[in-house]
């Protein structure tokens, strides 16, 4: 069944923060529409697809923690686990030859992009496996941190073009499902932002491209503030209508409280080791809390 093949690809795509643009969102409309025919399939597609976007940031975050000798054995295992899952989805991508050829007929450069991504990812994965065995390997650390964004950009290009060939041709149906897809996409995005923010703090603490990452951090905090407010009050630019649902507002309040605690920590001029431990815990705590918001959002839109 087509949705199963596309679902596997979505798992890897992760809808990266680099450019979750309208083309990609529109491309998901048919996926959501088809998934609604079977609730089990919908849960599988949506939960896994939208959850994956934070993995690329988490791999970078964990690499930094390893380089700082911050519980390296634990984070080496975490890093390898995420990379193995990512690689599994990559293998499913290259097996989808018929679907790839379909896109190539209309976009010849698509195959070249797939090969470019393949080369970058396999080297990335190789360096993660190296870091798993040797936490002090500077070359592996450098490669992972420097190629992370390149991987995200390649994935975004591949899937924004791949998925748009599955859009519905019915304008009304496409519009309605687009609204739902945008909500599902945006409601899970704070989980990516919170991990991205922690990653940027670690980069600053390690004095890696300090000025650039201070600017990135400032922008990430601004984006996070806007999105969290938008989920509650609405935001035309983000295509969100907000909510008056009491259960949803209660869940959002929990996430907001944790976010404010994280924001207080990351805006400090210096973070102690104890505060860094707290920040990592709050990172994970926020993800759990926001996942509850995601679950409630999806269950309330089942009908």
Helices and strands as residue ranges (DSSP letters): H 2-13, H 22-27, H 29-35, H 39-51, G 52-54, H 55-67, H 72-95, H 97-106, H 109-133, H 138-163, G 164-166, H 171-205, H 210-233, H 246-266, H 273-300
